Amino acid sequence: MFIKLIPDNHIPAPLSGDDWYEIYKEREGWDKPIPVQFALWIRNILDDGSCGFSVLYKRDVSTVYFSKIPASIKINIVPYFLSIPFAIVIGVVAALKKNTLIDHIISIGIMVFISVPFFVVAVLSQYIFYFKLGWAPDYKIATASEFVDSGTIYGLSTYILPVIVLTISSIPGFARSVRAELTEQLTQDYMLLARSKGLTKRQAVFRHALKNALVPFLPAIFIGIIGILSGGIITERIFRVDGTGRLYLQAFNGRDYALLMLINTFGQFITLVSAIIGDLSYTIFDPRVRVGSGKLS
């Protein structure tokens, strides 16, 4: 409803036909009440498998949107998988060195990076490493044409800066959670029992405490992998990535209603799938959790 409340303000280009607009206005009910438009949108999906017509790209919105997902995955997938092991290591070190100088340094660093917005870190990195020092080959991601013209090595090198920035920005929140959870596990009674049975501190930590501490986060890893499909508006805007996040801004500014509907609907679908997979994955990582185990005898 809020999307449709944005005025259309469609004006045909001079000396060009406007037949396509009239055809799709009738087909998708652009001049009808909002509930009717929604019903027609659902009907077109069921009948033709079409989620609507993009007024910006002049073709079906499914073709436009899903063609942008690979670009979002390429910029986000490597930082995501790099940040997980780094975050676990930092969180474990901070927990094992609790209340020491190392823990204080890690905690301060985590709070600083959590407090500073991502776009500030990204823009400062571009300014320092590209415009001032000249270490980065470019401040933005190479396009497909630049890959061809300048070579694959140059194209891949343009990913170094955004990958580092995204990795560093993804580490603090996860590392803080690992530290908090592992610190709590180290104070549990089973740790004292494990030590009393002859296990060393290292064995007790890595065989029992760390395993239990990571159980709440392992499902979140799968959720994050699925979430990569939705891209990131700020990331793609700063590094000039032609992905789904940038497409969302173009659709909003261009009042491309059908494209906005697909982006929002697919995003909600991804969220629901992530939540379901996250809940089901608990039964894999924690044997104590079983679906239906709460049935009364």
N, C-alpha and C positions, 0 to 999 in steps of 0.2 A: 504493500500500500504506500509506504513512504517513497519507494522508488517511483511509483506512478504519479505521486503528487508533484514531482518535478515537472515544470512546464515543458512541453515538446518544442515549441518555437521553430518548427521545421519550415525552412524557406528554400524552395528549389533553386538550384544554381541557374544563372542566366543562360539562355539559349540552350537549355538541356531539358530533356523529357523528364516527367515526374510520374510516369505510369507505374513504375515499381512501387512507389510510395502508396499510391491509391490501391494497388492490388493487395499489398500486405496490410494496409490499414483495414481493409475489409476482411481479410483472412484471419488476422490476429485481433481484430476488434479494437484498434487503437482509439477509435472515436466513441467507444461504448463505456459504460460504467466499469469501475475497477473489478468488482466481482465477476462480471461477464468476461472481462479480459483474462482473468485468471482461469476461468473455466475453459475458455478457448485455448489457452496455453497448454492446459492439461490434455485437452482433446487432441491437439496437434501432436503432442508427444506420443500418445497412445495410437493414433491413426497412422502418422507418417514418420514417427521417430525424430521429429524436428522440434528443437527447443526454441525456435524463433529465427527471425531474419535480422542480421546485423545491419543497421543503417550506416555504420561507419565503414565496414569492410564489404558490404554488398554481397554477402553470402551467408550460409547457415552458421549460426553462432557456435555449434558444436565443432565444426571444422576450424574455426578461428581459435577457440579456447584451447582445445586439446592439442593443437599444433604448438602452443606456447609452453606446455608443461615440460618438455625436455629441457628447455633453456633454464627453467626454474630448478629442475633437478640437478643439472650440471653445476650450478653455482652453490647449491646448498648441501649436496650429498657428501662431498669430501670433508668440508668443515664439521659436519655432523659426526661422521665416524672418527675423525681425528680428536674431537673434543671429548668423547666418551672415555677413552683410556687415560687421557691427561687429567680429566676431572676426577676419575677414580683414584689415580695415584696421588694427586694433590690432597684429596679428601682423606685418604688413608694416612698419609704422612702427618697431616694436621691433627688427626685424631690420636695417633700414636705418640705425638709430641705435644700433647695438650698442655696448655699454660706455659710453654717454653717460648724462647725467642722465635724459633721456626714457626710455631703455631701463630704467634702474634703477627709475624710478617705475612703469612699466608692469609690470615683473617682480614688484615688491613687491605691487602691487595684485592681480596674477593669483594669487600665492601665498596672499595673505590670503583671497581669495574661494574658492579651491580648498580651503583648510584649514578654513574655517568651514562647518559643515553647512548644508544648504539650509533645514532647518526653523528653524534659529536666525535666519537672515536673514529668512525669511518672518514669523515671529512678532514679531521686533523691528520690522519694517516695519509690521505691523498696529498694534502698540503705539504707535509714534511718529506715524505719519501718520493714523491714525484716532482712537485713544483720547486722544492727547496734543494733536496739532496740529489734528485735525479736517479735514485736507485731503481725505482719501479719503471718498467718500460712504458706504461701508460696508466692513467688514473681510472680508466674504465675497461670493461671487458671487450676484447676484440670481436668484431662482427664476423659473419661468415665470409663476406667479401675480403676483409682484412686477413683472415686465415689464408685465403687464396693468394692475395697480393703480397703479403709480407712473410708468409711461410708459417708452418705449423709451430715451430719453436717459438716464434714471436707470439703467436696466438695463445699458446699454452702459458707463456711467461706472464701474460696479462692477468691470469687467474691467481698468481702468487699473492699479490697484495690483498684482494678480497678474501681469499681463502684464509690467510693469516688473521685478518681482522675478524672474520666470522667465527673462526675457531676460538680465538681469545675471548670474544664476547660470549660464546656459548659455554665456556668452562666454569665461570664463577658460581652460577646458581646451582648447577649439578654438584660441584665440589663441596659447596657449603652443606647441601643436603646429605651427601655421603659422610662428611665429617660428623654432622649431628647424629645421624643414625648409628654410625660405628661407635661413637663415643657412648651412646646409650647401651649398645650391645656389650661393650667392654665392662660395664658395671653389673651385668646380669649374673645370677647365681650359677648358671651353667658354665661360665668361664672359670669360676673358682673350682667347680667340680672337675673341669678338664685339667686344670693345673694340678689339682690334688691327685689325679690319676697318672701323673708323670709327664704330661705334655709340656713342652717348652712354651714360652710366651708367644714365640713366632708361630709355632704349630697351632696353638689355641686360637690365635687371631685369624690366621688364613684358612684354617679348616672349619672353624665354627662361626666366629664373630663376623668376619667379612662376608661369608656366604649368607648369613641371616640379614646382614645390613643391606645387601644389594637386592634382596627379594622385592622390596617395594619399588625399586627403580628399574628393574629389568622389563616389566610391562611398559613402563614409560618410554623405554628405548624403541619398542615396536610402534608405539603411538607416534613418536617423533618421526620415524621413518615414513609413515603414511602422511604425516603432516607436511612433509617436504613438498608433496604434490601441490599444495596450495600456494607455495611461493611466499615472497615477502615484498610488500609495497616499498618500504624504505630502502631495503637492500638493492632492489632492482632499479629504483629511481637513482640512487647515488652512483652505482657502478654501471648504469646504462645497460642493464640486462633486459633483453626483449622477451620477458617472461609473463607469467600470469599476473604478478603484482602490478607491473607497468600497464598491462592490458586493463586491469580494473580501473586505474586512474583515467585512462583514455575513454573507457566506456562511461564512466561517471561524468567526465567533462563534456563528452559528446552526446549525453542523454541517450545512450544506446540501451534501452530498457531490456530487450531480450537478452543481451549479453550480460547485463548486470544480474538478471534473474538466474541465468545458468551459473555464473560465478558463485553467487550466494548459495544456490541450491547444492551445487557440487561441494562447496565448502562445508555445508551442514552435513551432507552425506559422508564426507571424509571424517568429520568429527564423530558421528555416530558409529561408523565402522571402527575407528580408533578406540572408542570407549568399549565396544564389545570385545575386540581383540585383547585390549588391556585386561578386562575382567577374566576372560577365558585363559589368558596366559598365566594367571596366578596358579592355576592347577598344574602347570608344567614346572614352574620354578619352585613352588612350595608344595611338597607332597602332602602336607597336612590339610591343604585346601582341596576339596573335591566337590564337584557339582552334585547337589542332591545329598551331601553327607549329613545334612541336618534333618533328614526324614525321621519321624518318630517310629519306633518299632511297635 
